[in-house]
Amino acid sequence: MRVRVLGVSIWLGLLLSSQGLLADELMETLFASAKSSLREANTELAMVLAPVSYEKGAKAYSSAKARYKKSHKVSRIESDLATAEKYFVLAVKNARLAQLTFGGPIQARTDAKSVDAKELAVDEWQKAEDKFLSATRTLETGNINSARQKAADAEKLYRDAELVAIKGQYLNQARAKIVEAQKLKVKRYAPKTLERAISLLAAAEKELSENRYDTDYPRALVKDAYYEARHSIYLAKEIQSLKKDKSPEDLILELEAPLAGLAGEVDVVAEFDKGFDSVGESVTIAVRQLVQSSLELEELKNKNNGLLQEYAALETRLGIQSERLQIEEQSRERLKKVNSYFSQSEAMVLTQGKQGLNVLVRMVGLNFEPGSSRLSEANKRLLRKLEQAIRLYPEYTVVVEGHTDSFGSTGANQSLSLDRANAVRHYLVVNMKELSIGRCEAHGYGETRPIANNETREGRKRNRRIDLLLKAPSS
């Protein structure tokens, strides 16, 4: 037996010295099982969640690599690898136990890491890491109560680190701009605007302290604070120049010029004898019409592409009526009817799919109270119109999609969007005898599919919506 082992050892040494490629292949084979266990341990974050067993496994694995490089006996290398694998397997088991035991602290660690607390809150992060490692080590010894207490302390430290990082990340820029405004004595000329910037920043700090899980809302507050600080500096400079070389009339005429230019671009006559509001309203209406026309043009383009393909096919089938053209014509007629049911403020009707056969009814007029999925009477009046549209497509699948803006936590938004979609689905199924449960689906997409900018109030309003997709049988 010794002769055989010695022979293998000599053979291994020869491979290492003269046949590098074969030696690499041998190492891959020899280390494969332990390496696989190491990967699984890393996947389960065993380095943090099961440090005692992981460190023992890592030590044995390093020893095996060192022995291999020095051409030690295969039996010793295999012994180290067996030890490494045993502890990595144990580390995976212990890490999974830690995941069940330390759900809150682990989530806190993940949240802190996601806002770069390791770099932005170095001291707080390190204190949390040290405490959490102590907790996971204690858990591996079997003292669960002590481990839980340490983990609870670590969770608080991680949350502190997260808060420090978020404040550093979101607030510093706005705070610096406010300080700049104060140094420029902006308060003398634009006190209301500067005060608004200060109030928004304070509100953001309050939100971050009380609800650190939702960073979208405080980030929007900080962005507004930064803007108002810059705005106050601009206003102060304009007011100062007004005192020096501008009359009030000059200032108003200057303010009219950009809006007049924008009005001209959308073919609106800008008359300011009634002030800015009437011109602004006319421009808004014109822009909305342009957006609708753009959407209709895109629909027409899709349909024309389909028609061109049909014409090409008909050229080879002279005199034969195209079934597809008939479907296209029917589709246009039905779509025209659906459009007639809704005003522009109630819904936008679009087509989807390669042939434009799917119909998307974007219910812009269907609104919910914040945080609620209850349908109001106004919603129900609009839904009765939607029933008419659905009846035009008896062979289509009805898909109700719920969407939210980005304010609130991702999980809460996902849940709320699904609740709202289900509320609409329930209404339709109950009130439409011809609509079976199996033909009507509901999905919640939370904040993941915005159609407008979440940084603006109007954009967020457009993102809080119900879309109803009438899906063709062939789709």
C-alpha positions in Angstrom: 0.0 0.0 0.0 2.8 2.4 0.9 4.5 1.6 -2.4 1.3 2.5 -4.3 0.8 5.8 -2.4 4.5 6.7 -2.9 4.2 5.9 -6.6 1.2 8.1 -6.9 3.0 10.9 -5.1 6.0 10.6 -7.4 3.7 10.5 -10.4 1.9 13.6 -9.1 5.3 15.4 -8.7 6.3 14.6 -12.2 3.0 15.9 -13.5 3.4 19.1 -11.6 6.9 19.7 -12.9 6.6 18.6 -16.5 3.0 18.6 -17.6 1.3 21.7 -16.4 -1.9 21.2 -18.4 -2.5 17.6 -17.1 -1.6 18.8 -13.5 -4.3 21.5 -13.8 -6.8 18.9 -14.9 -5.9 16.6 -12.1 -6.2 19.4 -9.6 -9.7 20.3 -11.0 -10.7 16.7 -10.5 -9.2 16.3 -7.1 -10.7 19.6 -5.7 -14.0 19.4 -7.5 -16.2 18.2 -4.6 -14.7 20.5 -2.0 -14.8 23.4 -4.4 -18.5 22.8 -5.1 -19.2 22.8 -1.3 -17.2 26.1 -1.0 -19.3 27.7 -3.7 -22.5 26.7 -2.0 -21.2 28.1 1.3 -20.4 31.4 -0.4 -23.8 31.5 -2.0 -25.4 31.1 1.5 -23.1 33.9 2.9 -21.7 31.3 5.3 -18.6 33.5 5.8 -20.8 35.9 7.7 -23.7 33.7 8.9 -21.6 30.6 9.9 -18.1 32.0 10.5 -16.8 29.3 12.8 -17.4 26.3 10.5 -16.6 28.3 7.4 -13.2 29.4 8.8 -12.3 25.8 9.6 -13.3 24.7 6.1 -11.4 27.5 4.5 -8.3 26.7 6.6 -8.4 23.0 5.5 -9.0 24.0 1.9 -6.0 26.4 1.9 -3.9 23.6 3.5 -4.9 21.2 0.6 -3.9 23.8 -2.0 -0.5 24.4 -0.3 0.2 20.6 -0.1 -0.7 20.2 -3.7 1.7 22.9 -4.8 4.5 21.2 -2.8 3.6 17.8 -4.3 2.7 16.2 -1.0 1.1 12.8 -0.9 -2.3 12.6 -2.5 -3.7 11.0 0.7 -2.9 14.1 2.8 -4.4 16.4 0.2 -7.5 14.3 0.1 -7.7 14.3 3.9 -7.5 18.1 3.9 -10.2 18.3 1.2 -12.4 15.9 3.1 -12.1 18.1 6.2 -12.8 21.2 4.2 -15.9 19.7 2.6 -17.2 18.5 5.9 -17.0 22.0 7.4 -18.3 23.8 4.3 -21.4 21.5 4.4 -21.8 22.3 8.1 -21.4 26.0 7.3 -24.2 25.8 4.8 -26.4 24.1 7.4 -25.5 26.7 10.0 -26.0 29.6 7.6 -29.5 28.4 6.8 -30.3 28.2 10.5 -29.0 31.7 10.9 -31.2 32.9 8.0 -34.2 31.5 9.8 -33.1 32.9 13.2 -31.8 36.3 12.1 -34.3 37.4 9.5 -34.5 41.0 10.7 -30.8 41.6 11.2 -30.0 40.1 7.8 -32.5 42.4 6.1 -31.1 45.3 8.0 -27.6 44.4 6.8 -28.8 44.1 3.2 -30.5 47.4 3.3 -27.4 49.1 4.8 -25.2 47.5 2.1 -27.6 48.7 -0.7 -27.0 52.4 0.2 -23.2 51.9 0.4 -23.1 52.1 4.2 -19.8 50.3 4.1 -18.2 53.3 2.5 -20.4 56.2 3.7 -20.8 55.1 7.3 -17.5 53.3 8.0 -17.5 53.3 11.8 -21.2 52.4 12.2 -20.9 49.6 9.6 -17.9 48.1 11.3 -19.6 48.1 14.7 -22.6 46.4 13.2 -20.5 43.8 11.4 -18.5 43.0 14.6 -21.7 42.6 16.6 -23.3 40.4 14.0 -20.3 38.2 13.6 -20.3 37.8 17.4 -24.0 36.8 17.1 -23.5 34.2 14.4 -20.5 32.7 16.2 -22.6 32.4 19.3 -25.4 30.8 17.4 -22.9 28.1 16.2 -22.0 27.3 19.8 -25.7 26.6 20.5 -26.5 29.5 22.7 -29.6 30.8 20.8 -30.8 33.3 23.4 -27.5 35.1 23.7 -27.1 35.0 19.9 -30.5 36.6 19.4 -29.7 39.4 21.8 -26.5 40.2 20.0 -28.3 40.0 16.6 -30.9 42.5 17.8 -28.1 44.9 18.8 -26.5 44.3 15.4 -29.8 45.1 13.6 -30.0 48.5 15.4 -26.4 49.2 14.4 -27.0 48.3 10.8 -30.1 50.6 10.8 -28.0 53.4 12.2 -25.3 52.8 9.6 -28.0 52.8 6.9 -29.4 56.1 8.1 -26.0 57.8 8.2 -25.3 56.6 4.7 -28.7 57.8 3.3 -28.4 61.2 5.0 -24.9 61.5 3.6 -25.9 60.4 0.2 -29.1 62.5 -0.2 -28.8 65.5 2.1 -25.3 66.8 1.7 -25.8 68.4 -1.7 -29.0 70.2 -0.7 -27.6 71.3 2.6 -24.5 72.8 0.9 -26.6 74.7 -1.5 -28.8 76.2 1.3 -25.6 77.2 3.1 -24.4 78.9 -0.1 -27.7 80.7 -0.4 -27.5 81.9 3.2 -23.9 83.2 2.7 -25.2 85.2 -0.4 -27.8 86.8 1.9 -30.6 85.4 -0.3 -33.0 85.7 2.7 -33.2 89.5 2.1 -34.5 89.1 -1.5 -36.2 85.7 -1.7 -37.1 84.7 1.9 -40.1 82.5 1.0 -38.3 80.4 -1.5 -35.3 79.9 0.8 -37.6 79.0 3.7 -39.3 76.5 1.5 -35.9 74.9 0.7 -35.1 74.7 4.4 -38.5 73.2 5.2 -38.3 70.6 2.5 -34.8 69.6 3.7 -36.1 69.3 7.3 -39.1 67.2 6.1 -36.7 64.9 4.2 -34.5 64.4 7.3 -37.7 63.6 9.3 -38.9 61.1 6.7 -35.5 59.4 6.6 -35.4 59.1 10.4 -39.0 57.8 10.8 -39.4 55.7 7.6 -35.9 54.7 6.3 -37.4 51.9 4.2 -38.9 54.3 1.7 -36.1 56.4 0.2 -38.1 57.5 -2.9 -40.2 60.1 -1.0 -37.4 61.7 1.0 -35.2 61.7 -2.1 -37.9 63.6 -3.9 -38.1 66.0 -1.0 -34.4 66.5 -1.0 -34.4 67.1 -4.8 -37.1 69.8 -4.3 -35.1 71.3 -1.5 -32.0 71.5 -3.7 -34.0 73.0 -6.5 -35.6 75.6 -4.3 -32.2 76.6 -2.8 -30.9 77.1 -6.4 -34.2 78.9 -7.3 -33.8 81.3 -4.3 -30.3 82.2 -5.4 -31.5 82.9 -9.0 -34.5 85.0 -7.7 -32.2 87.0 -5.4 -29.9 87.8 -8.3 -32.8 88.8 -10.5 -34.4 91.0 -7.8 -31.0 92.7 -7.2 -30.6 93.4 -10.9 -34.2 94.7 -11.1 -33.3 97.3 -8.5 -30.3 98.3 -10.5 -31.3 98.5 -14.2 -34.7 96.8 -14.7 -38.2 98.1 -14.3 -41.1 95.8 -13.3 -42.4 96.1 -16.9 -39.1 94.8 -18.2 -39.1 91.9 -15.9 -42.7 90.8 -16.8 -42.0 91.2 -20.6 -38.9 89.0 -20.1 -41.0 86.4 -18.4 -43.6 86.4 -21.2 -41.0 85.8 -23.9 -40.2 82.1 -23.3 -43.9 81.1 -22.9 -44.7 83.1 -26.0 -42.0 81.1 -27.9 -43.3 77.8 -26.6 -46.9 78.8 -27.6 -45.7 79.6 -31.1 -44.1 76.1 -31.4 -47.4 74.5 -30.8 -49.3 77.0 -33.0 -51.1 78.8 -30.2 -51.5 82.6 -30.2 -50.0 84.0 -27.0 -52.0 86.9 -25.7 -51.1 88.0 -22.2 -53.8 90.6 -21.6 -55.4 88.1 -19.2 -52.1 87.0 -17.6 -50.0 83.9 -17.8 -52.6 81.4 -16.9 -54.8 81.5 -20.0 -51.7 81.1 -22.3 -50.4 78.3 -20.1 -53.7 76.5 -20.3 -53.9 76.8 -24.1 -50.3 75.5 -24.5 -51.1 72.5 -22.2 -54.2 71.6 -24.3 -52.2 71.8 -27.5 -49.4 69.6 -26.1 -51.9 67.0 -24.9 -53.4 66.9 -28.4 -49.9 66.5 -29.9 -49.2 63.6 -27.6 -52.5 61.9 -28.6 -51.8 62.5 -32.2 -48.3 61.0 -31.8 -49.8 57.9 -30.3 -52.4 57.6 -33.0 -49.7 58.1 -35.7 -47.7 55.2 -34.1 -50.8 53.0 -34.2 -51.4 54.0 -37.9 -47.8 53.2 -38.7 -48.1 49.7 -37.2 -51.3 49.1 -39.1 -49.9 50.3 -42.3 -46.9 47.9 -41.9 -49.4 45.1 -41.5 -51.3 46.2 -44.6 -48.2 46.4 -46.7 -47.5 42.8 -45.9 -51.0 41.8 -46.8 -50.9 43.7 -50.1 -47.6 41.8 -50.9 -49.4 38.5 -50.2 -52.4 39.5 -52.3 -50.2 40.2 -55.3 -49.5 36.5 -55.4 -53.1 35.6 -54.9 -54.9 37.8 -57.3 -58.7 38.0 -56.8 -58.6 36.3 -53.4 -60.0 38.2 -50.5 -57.5 38.4 -47.6 -58.9 37.2 -44.3 -56.3 39.2 -42.5 -57.5 42.4 -44.2 -61.0 41.6 -43.0 -59.7 41.2 -39.5 -57.9 44.5 -39.7 -61.0 46.3 -40.9 -63.1 44.8 -38.0 -60.4 45.7 -35.6 -60.4 49.3 -36.8 -64.2 49.5 -36.4 -64.1 48.1 -32.9 -61.3 50.3 -31.9 -63.2 53.3 -33.1 -66.2 52.4 -31.0 -64.0 51.9 -27.9 -62.5 55.3 -28.4 -66.0 56.8 -28.6 -66.8 55.5 -25.1 -64.2 57.6 -23.3 -63.2 61.2 -23.0 -59.6 62.2 -23.1 -59.6 62.7 -19.3 -61.1 59.2 -18.7 -58.9 56.8 -20.8 -56.4 56.5 -23.5 -57.0 53.7 -26.0 -53.9 52.2 -27.7 -53.1 49.1 -29.7 -50.4 46.5 -29.0 -48.8 43.5 -30.6 -47.2 43.0 -34.0 -50.6 43.2 -35.8 -52.0 45.8 -33.5 -54.8 43.3 -32.4 -54.4 43.7 -28.7 -56.2 46.7 -27.2 -54.8 48.6 -24.2 -57.3 50.9 -22.3 -55.2 53.1 -20.0 -57.7 54.3 -17.3 -56.1 57.7 -16.5 -59.4 58.8 -14.9 -59.6 55.9 -12.5 -58.1 57.1 -9.3 -57.8 55.6 -5.8 -57.4 57.2 -2.4 -53.7 57.0 -1.2 -53.0 53.6 0.1 -56.5 52.3 -0.7 -57.9 49.8 -3.2 -61.5 50.6 -2.6 -63.5 51.6 -5.7 -65.3 54.9 -5.5 -68.7 55.7 -7.1 -66.8 57.8 -9.7 -64.6 54.8 -10.5 -67.7 52.6 -10.9 -69.2 55.0 -13.4 -66.0 54.8 -15.5 -65.9 51.0 -15.1 -69.4 50.8 -16.6 -68.0 52.3 -19.8 -65.2 49.8 -19.6 -67.8 47.0 -19.6 -69.1 48.3 -22.9 -65.6 48.1 -24.4 -65.0 44.5 -23.1 -68.3 43.4 -24.6 -67.0 44.3 -28.1 -64.3 41.7 -27.6 -66.1 38.5 -26.5 -63.3 36.2 -27.6 -60.4 38.2 -26.0 -58.8 37.6 -22.6 -59.2 40.5 -20.2 -56.0 41.4 -18.2 -56.3 44.0 -15.5 -52.9 45.6 -14.6 -52.3 47.6 -11.4 -49.5 50.2 -11.2 -48.2 52.7 -8.6 -45.7 55.5 -8.4 -42.4 55.1 -6.8 -43.3 56.5 -3.4 -43.6 53.8 -0.7 -41.6 50.6 -0.3 -41.3 48.2 -3.3 -43.1 45.5 -1.4 -46.0 47.7 -0.3 -46.4 49.1 -3.8 -46.4 45.6 -5.3 -49.1 44.5 -2.9 -51.2 47.7 -3.3 -51.1 47.5 -7.1 -52.3 43.9 -7.0 -55.1 44.7 -4.6 -56.3 47.5 -6.9 -56.1 45.2 -10.0 -58.1 42.6 -8.1 -60.7 45.1 -7.0 -61.3 46.0 -10.7 -61.3 42.4 -11.7 -63.8 41.5 -9.0 -66.1 44.4 -10.1 -66.0 43.3 -13.7 -66.6 39.6 -13.1 -69.5 40.3 -10.7 -71.2 42.8 -13.0 -70.6 41.1 -16.3 -72.3 37.7 -16.5 -70.6 37.0 -19.9 -67.1 37.5 -18.4 -65.9 34.3 -16.7 -63.3 34.2 -13.9 -61.0 32.2 -16.1 -61.2 34.8 -18.9 -60.2 37.7 -16.6 -56.7 38.0 -15.0 -55.3 40.5 -12.5 -51.6 41.4 -12.1 -49.8 44.0 -9.9 -46.6 45.6 -11.2 -46.1 48.1 -8.4 -43.6 50.8 -9.4 -41.8 48.7 -12.0 -43.5 50.0 -15.2 -43.7 53.8 -15.0 -45.1 55.7 -18.1 -44.0 59.1 -16.7 -41.4 60.8 -14.5 -41.8 59.9 -10.8 -39.9 63.0 -9.9 -42.9 65.2 -10.8 -46.4 65.4 -9.2 -48.1 65.0 -12.5 -45.8 62.1 -13.5 -46.6 60.3 -10.3 -50.3 60.7 -10.8 -50.0 59.2 -14.3 -48.1 56.3 -13.0 -50.8 55.5 -10.4 -53.1 53.8 -12.9 -55.1 50.8 -14.0 -54.4 49.4 -17.4 -56.8 47.0 -19.0 -55.4 44.8 -21.8 -57.8 43.1 -24.2 -55.6 40.3 -25.4 -56.4 38.6 -28.8 -56.8 34.8 -28.8 -53.7 34.4 -31.0 -51.4 36.6 -28.8 
